Amino acid sequence: MTRWKLTLEYDGGPFVGWQRQDNGPSVQEAVERAIHAFSGETLTLHAAGRTDAGVHALGQVAHVDLEKSTDADTVQNAINFHLKPAPVAIVDVAAVTEDFHARFSATHRAYRYRILNRRAPPTLLAGRVWHVATPLDTAAMQDAANALIGNHDFTSFRAAACQAKSPVKTLDTLRVDRDGDEIAIAVAARSFLHHQVRNIAGTLKLVGEGKWTRADVEAALAARDRSRAGPTAPPDGLYLMRVSYDPA
């Protein structure tokens, strides 16, 4: 038996999320079916994180144990063949040791939230960005974002259904950059609360519109009350960019 580490890219639009569910197609189900078609084995794929419905990934990581004797190129090519036409691709495959776990071995996760900030609606980027027609002040957004960097109780930015044992997390990076009409919010940490990035994005949007100030964000954080922070941004603009692991 070999444990394989898979790096995946997918468009989350057609899926109910990463995790297999009864109410629609999931990324996990699509990949597990493709692996079964290739290997004949029924198995469970373990991911670094469970992305929500509509959330995309450029660097999701999962692992799977296969009895079939094969090599990395064959695993990648065969799974990708059987994934068609689903908008999911295996972009890298590597054999790993038995103690590797896609979720529990991860040391860092990086997300990006994309906002299209212009009057005209998106065409090519429809379903892949949050369209905000009101001009946003990215300098003000960055200033407010700085208040959230570091170790904090993020209860105000946590979904009600979040199952994490503690609301305390450490944000290593929270950066707001503009490139033309697009604003990117880059966030990195060891781990995140459910909806944490989307709730931060929704809050920073209020700052960018001039409706909130940095002081309002600081007050929301200190309140430890979800109702005190901004709205949850839509899933369309969120991307899991990268999952990092310590060198073997």
C-alpha positions as CSV (number, residue, x, y, z in Angstrom):
1,M,0.0,0.0,0.0
2,T,1.2,3.5,-0.8
3,R,0.0,6.8,0.6
4,W,-0.3,9.4,-2.1
5,K,-0.4,13.2,-1.5
6,L,-2.6,14.9,-4.1
7,T,-2.5,18.6,-4.9
8,L,-5.8,19.7,-6.4
9,E,-7.2,22.7,-8.3
10,Y,-11.0,23.2,-8.7
11,D,-13.8,25.5,-9.5
12,G,-16.1,25.3,-6.5
13,G,-19.1,26.7,-8.4
14,P,-20.8,23.4,-9.3
15,F,-20.2,21.7,-6.0
16,V,-21.8,21.8,-2.5
17,G,-18.3,22.0,-1.1
18,W,-15.3,19.7,-0.6
19,Q,-17.1,17.2,1.7
20,R,-19.3,14.4,0.5
21,Q,-22.9,15.3,1.2
22,D,-26.4,14.1,0.3
23,N,-27.7,17.3,-1.1
24,G,-25.5,17.5,-4.2
25,P,-22.2,16.8,-5.9
26,S,-19.0,17.4,-3.9
27,V,-15.3,17.6,-4.9
28,Q,-14.5,14.7,-2.6
29,E,-17.0,12.5,-4.2
30,A,-15.8,13.4,-7.7
31,V,-12.2,12.5,-6.9
32,E,-13.1,9.3,-5.0
33,R,-15.2,8.1,-8.0
34,A,-12.3,8.9,-10.3
35,I,-9.9,7.0,-8.2
36,H,-12.3,4.0,-8.0
37,A,-12.6,4.0,-11.8
38,F,-8.8,3.9,-12.1
39,S,-8.0,1.5,-9.3
40,G,-11.2,-0.4,-8.5
41,E,-10.7,0.5,-4.8
42,T,-13.4,2.1,-2.6
43,L,-11.7,4.6,-0.3
44,T,-11.9,7.8,1.6
45,L,-10.0,10.9,0.5
46,H,-8.7,13.1,3.4
47,A,-8.3,16.8,2.7
48,A,-6.3,19.7,4.3
49,G,-9.5,21.7,4.7
50,R,-13.2,21.4,3.9
51,T,-14.0,24.3,1.5
52,D,-17.6,25.5,1.4
53,A,-20.0,25.4,-1.5
54,G,-18.8,27.8,-4.3
55,V,-15.3,28.2,-2.8
56,H,-12.4,27.5,-5.2
57,A,-8.9,26.0,-4.8
58,L,-5.6,26.3,-6.5
59,G,-3.7,24.4,-3.9
60,Q,-5.9,22.0,-2.0
61,V,-4.1,19.0,-0.6
62,A,-5.5,15.5,0.1
63,H,-4.1,12.1,0.7
64,V,-5.3,8.6,-0.1
65,D,-3.9,5.1,0.5
66,L,-3.9,2.8,-2.6
67,E,-3.2,-0.9,-2.7
68,K,-2.6,-0.7,-6.5
69,S,1.1,-0.8,-7.4
70,T,1.7,2.2,-9.7
71,D,3.7,5.5,-10.0
72,A,2.9,9.2,-9.4
73,D,2.5,10.0,-13.1
74,T,0.1,7.2,-13.7
75,V,-2.0,8.2,-10.6
76,Q,-2.2,11.8,-11.8
77,N,-3.0,11.0,-15.4
78,A,-5.6,8.3,-14.6
79,I,-7.4,10.4,-12.0
80,N,-7.5,13.4,-14.3
81,F,-8.8,11.3,-17.1
82,H,-11.7,9.9,-15.0
83,L,-12.5,13.4,-13.5
84,K,-13.6,14.7,-16.9
85,P,-15.7,16.8,-17.4
86,A,-15.8,17.9,-13.7
87,P,-13.8,21.2,-13.2
88,V,-11.3,19.5,-10.9
89,A,-7.7,18.7,-11.7
90,I,-4.9,16.9,-9.9
91,V,-1.9,19.2,-10.4
92,D,0.7,17.2,-8.5
93,V,1.1,13.7,-7.0
94,A,3.8,12.5,-4.6
95,A,4.3,9.4,-2.5
96,V,4.5,10.2,1.2
97,T,5.2,8.3,4.4
98,E,2.4,6.6,6.4
99,D,2.5,9.3,9.1
100,F,1.7,12.1,6.6
101,H,-1.9,13.4,7.0
102,A,-3.2,16.1,4.7
103,R,-5.1,17.9,7.5
104,F,-3.1,17.2,10.7
105,S,0.4,17.5,9.2
106,A,-0.4,20.9,7.7
107,T,1.6,23.8,9.2
108,H,0.3,26.7,7.2
109,R,-2.7,27.6,5.0
110,A,-3.0,30.5,2.6
111,Y,-6.2,31.9,1.1
112,R,-7.0,34.8,-1.3
113,Y,-10.2,36.7,-1.5
114,R,-10.8,38.4,-4.8
115,I,-13.0,41.5,-5.3
116,L,-13.8,43.0,-8.6
117,N,-14.2,46.7,-7.8
118,R,-15.8,48.4,-10.8
119,R,-19.3,49.5,-12.0
120,A,-19.6,47.0,-14.7
121,P,-20.4,43.4,-13.7
122,P,-18.0,40.6,-14.4
123,T,-18.3,38.5,-17.5
124,L,-15.3,36.2,-17.7
125,L,-14.9,36.3,-13.9
126,A,-18.5,35.7,-13.1
127,G,-18.7,33.2,-10.2
128,R,-15.0,33.7,-9.4
129,V,-15.0,37.2,-7.7
130,W,-17.2,39.3,-5.5
131,H,-18.4,42.2,-7.6
132,V,-18.5,45.4,-5.6
133,A,-19.5,48.4,-7.7
134,T,-18.9,51.0,-4.9
135,P,-15.3,52.4,-5.0
136,L,-13.2,50.9,-2.2
137,D,-10.4,52.6,-0.3
138,T,-7.7,49.8,-0.1
139,A,-5.4,51.9,2.1
140,A,-8.2,52.2,4.7
141,M,-8.9,48.5,4.3
142,Q,-5.2,47.6,4.9
143,D,-5.0,49.9,7.9
144,A,-8.1,48.1,9.5
145,A,-6.7,44.7,8.5
146,N,-3.6,45.4,10.5
147,A,-5.7,45.3,13.7
148,L,-6.5,41.7,13.0
149,I,-3.0,40.4,12.4
150,G,-1.6,38.3,15.2
151,N,-3.1,36.2,17.9
152,H,-6.7,37.0,18.8
153,D,-10.0,35.6,19.9
154,F,-11.9,35.7,16.5
155,T,-15.4,34.8,17.9
156,S,-16.7,37.9,16.0
157,F,-15.5,36.5,12.7
158,R,-16.6,32.9,13.3
159,A,-19.6,31.1,11.8
160,A,-22.3,30.0,14.3
161,A,-21.8,26.4,13.1
162,C,-18.0,26.5,13.5
163,Q,-16.8,23.3,15.2
164,A,-13.3,24.5,16.2
165,K,-12.6,23.9,19.9
166,S,-11.2,27.4,20.4
167,P,-11.9,30.8,18.7
168,V,-8.3,31.8,19.2
169,K,-6.2,31.9,16.0
170,T,-3.1,33.6,14.8
171,L,-3.2,35.5,11.5
172,D,0.4,35.7,10.1
173,T,-0.6,37.6,7.0
174,L,-3.5,39.9,6.2
175,R,-2.7,42.0,3.1
176,V,-5.0,44.1,0.9
177,D,-3.6,44.8,-2.6
178,R,-5.2,46.4,-5.7
179,D,-4.3,45.6,-9.3
180,G,-6.5,47.7,-11.6
181,D,-10.1,46.9,-10.9
182,E,-9.3,43.8,-8.8
183,I,-8.6,43.8,-5.0
184,A,-7.0,40.8,-3.5
185,I,-7.1,40.1,0.2
186,A,-4.3,37.6,1.1
187,V,-4.6,35.7,4.4
188,A,-2.3,33.1,5.9
189,A,-2.4,31.2,9.2
190,R,-1.8,27.7,10.5
191,S,-5.5,27.1,10.6
192,F,-8.8,29.1,10.3
193,L,-12.3,29.2,11.8
194,H,-15.3,28.4,9.7
195,H,-16.1,31.4,7.5
196,Q,-13.3,33.4,9.1
197,V,-11.8,34.7,5.9
198,R,-15.2,35.5,4.3
199,N,-16.3,37.4,7.5
200,I,-13.1,39.3,7.5
201,A,-13.6,40.2,3.8
202,G,-17.1,41.3,4.4
203,T,-16.0,43.5,7.3
204,L,-13.1,45.1,5.4
205,K,-15.5,45.9,2.5
206,L,-17.4,48.1,5.0
207,V,-14.2,49.9,5.8
208,G,-13.4,50.3,2.1
209,E,-16.8,51.9,1.5
210,G,-16.2,54.4,4.3
211,K,-19.0,53.0,6.4
212,W,-16.6,51.6,9.1
213,T,-13.2,52.7,10.4
214,R,-10.3,50.8,11.9
215,A,-11.8,51.6,15.4
216,D,-15.0,49.9,14.4
217,V,-13.1,46.7,13.4
218,E,-11.1,46.8,16.6
219,A,-14.4,47.1,18.6
220,A,-15.9,44.2,16.7
221,L,-12.9,42.0,17.4
222,A,-13.0,43.0,21.1
223,A,-16.7,42.3,21.4
224,R,-16.3,38.6,20.7
225,D,-19.8,38.6,19.2
226,R,-20.5,37.6,15.6
227,S,-23.3,40.1,15.3
228,R,-20.8,42.9,15.9
229,A,-18.7,42.2,12.8
230,G,-19.5,42.7,9.1
231,P,-21.4,40.4,6.8
232,T,-20.2,37.1,5.4
233,A,-18.7,37.8,1.9
234,P,-20.0,35.4,-0.8
235,P,-18.0,32.2,-1.6
236,D,-17.3,33.2,-5.2
237,G,-14.2,35.2,-4.4
238,L,-12.5,32.8,-2.0
239,Y,-9.6,30.6,-3.1
240,L,-7.5,28.1,-1.1
241,M,-4.2,29.0,-2.5
242,R,-1.6,26.8,-0.7
243,V,-1.2,24.3,2.1
244,S,2.3,24.0,3.6
245,Y,4.0,21.2,5.4
246,D,7.3,20.8,7.2
247,P,10.1,19.2,5.1
248,A,10.2,15.4,5.4
